Amino acid sequence: MKYPRSPIAINASGELAILVVDDDEQIREILADMLAMDGHETVTCADGPSALQALDHRSFDLMITDLGMPGMSGWSFRGPSTSNSRNCR
């Protein structure tokens, strides 16, 4: 069974710009390393507010976030991160 391709725009090299948001440093590093091994560019942030700042400065094709972060949870981060003014494709 074939599934339709995701509408994510992949550049000529096949690389995605991925934002990883997690308060656990080891999880952030593991995810970033695994994604880099597949040729993707990653930016990591330790919390929601710093991730929102990253979104204000550049575009990302995909965001991976921890849902249970202290302060701004991944659920809380989702709303402002996907607003029309943010650089999220």
C-alpha positions as a Python dict, from the first residue, in 0.01 Angstrom:
ca = {
    (1, 'M'): (0, 0, 0),
    (2, 'K'): (137, 340, -97),
    (3, 'Y'): (82, 643, 121),
    (4, 'P'): (76, 997, -17),
    (5, 'R'): (393, 1197, 33),
    (6, 'S'): (398, 1454, 307),
    (7, 'P'): (371, 1815, 190),
    (8, 'I'): (703, 1899, 362),
    (9, 'A'): (935, 2081, 124),
    (10, 'I'): (1270, 1905, 99),
    (11, 'N'): (1559, 2100, -49),
    (12, 'A'): (1776, 1970, -333),
    (13, 'S'): (2008, 1781, -97),
    (14, 'G'): (1715, 1604, 74),
    (15, 'E'): (1784, 1790, 396),
    (16, 'L'): (1516, 1917, 633),
    (17, 'A'): (1558, 2199, 884),
    (18, 'I'): (1432, 2048, 1210),
    (19, 'L'): (1373, 2219, 1545),
    (20, 'V'): (1412, 1986, 1846),
    (21, 'V'): (1266, 2116, 2175),
    (22, 'D'): (1323, 1916, 2492),
    (23, 'D'): (1425, 2006, 2846),
    (24, 'D'): (1633, 1688, 2875),
    (25, 'E'): (1978, 1759, 2728),
    (26, 'Q'): (2053, 1394, 2655),
    (27, 'I'): (1730, 1350, 2459),
    (28, 'R'): (1802, 1669, 2260),
    (29, 'E'): (2153, 1549, 2175),
    (30, 'I'): (2042, 1197, 2079),
    (31, 'L'): (1767, 1328, 1851),
    (32, 'A'): (1999, 1587, 1693),
    (33, 'D'): (2269, 1323, 1633),
    (34, 'M'): (2023, 1075, 1480),
    (35, 'L'): (1873, 1339, 1252),
    (36, 'A'): (2219, 1466, 1149),
    (37, 'M'): (2319, 1110, 1056),
    (38, 'D'): (2029, 1117, 808),
    (39, 'G'): (2160, 1445, 666),
    (40, 'H'): (1919, 1686, 832),
    (41, 'E'): (2004, 2021, 986),
    (42, 'T'): (1891, 2051, 1347),
    (43, 'V'): (1855, 2335, 1593),
    (44, 'T'): (1798, 2239, 1955),
    (45, 'C'): (1629, 2437, 2231),
    (46, 'A'): (1584, 2352, 2599),
    (47, 'D'): (1243, 2516, 2643),
    (48, 'G'): (944, 2668, 2469),
    (49, 'P'): (1044, 3035, 2499),
    (50, 'S'): (1388, 2977, 2342),
    (51, 'A'): (1224, 2771, 2065),
    (52, 'L'): (986, 3058, 1991),
    (53, 'Q'): (1290, 3287, 1960),
    (54, 'A'): (1449, 3041, 1716),
    (55, 'L'): (1126, 3045, 1512),
    (56, 'D'): (1141, 3425, 1498),
    (57, 'H'): (1486, 3406, 1333),
    (58, 'R'): (1453, 3128, 1077),
    (59, 'S'): (1227, 2874, 909),
    (60, 'F'): (1190, 2507, 998),
    (61, 'D'): (1035, 2221, 804),
    (62, 'L'): (958, 2014, 1113),
    (63, 'M'): (939, 2057, 1490),
    (64, 'I'): (986, 1778, 1743),
    (65, 'T'): (892, 1873, 2098),
    (66, 'D'): (864, 1715, 2439),
    (67, 'L'): (504, 1746, 2556),
    (68, 'G'): (585, 1742, 2929),
    (69, 'M'): (836, 2025, 2966),
    (70, 'P'): (820, 2245, 3276),
    (71, 'G'): (702, 2602, 3229),
    (72, 'M'): (576, 2601, 2871),
    (73, 'S'): (475, 2244, 2786),
    (74, 'G'): (486, 2110, 2434),
    (75, 'W'): (108, 2147, 2423),
    (76, 'S'): (135, 2515, 2521),
    (77, 'F'): (421, 2568, 2273),
    (78, 'R'): (215, 2436, 1983),
    (79, 'G'): (-26, 2731, 1963),
    (80, 'P'): (222, 3019, 1936),
    (81, 'S'): (470, 2812, 1732),
    (82, 'T'): (221, 2761, 1449),
    (83, 'S'): (80, 3113, 1435),
    (84, 'N'): (95, 3282, 1095),
    (85, 'S'): (375, 3514, 1207),
    (86, 'R'): (616, 3229, 1287),
    (87, 'N'): (865, 3075, 1042),
    (88, 'C'): (713, 2731, 1028),
    (89, 'R'): (649, 2567, 690),
}
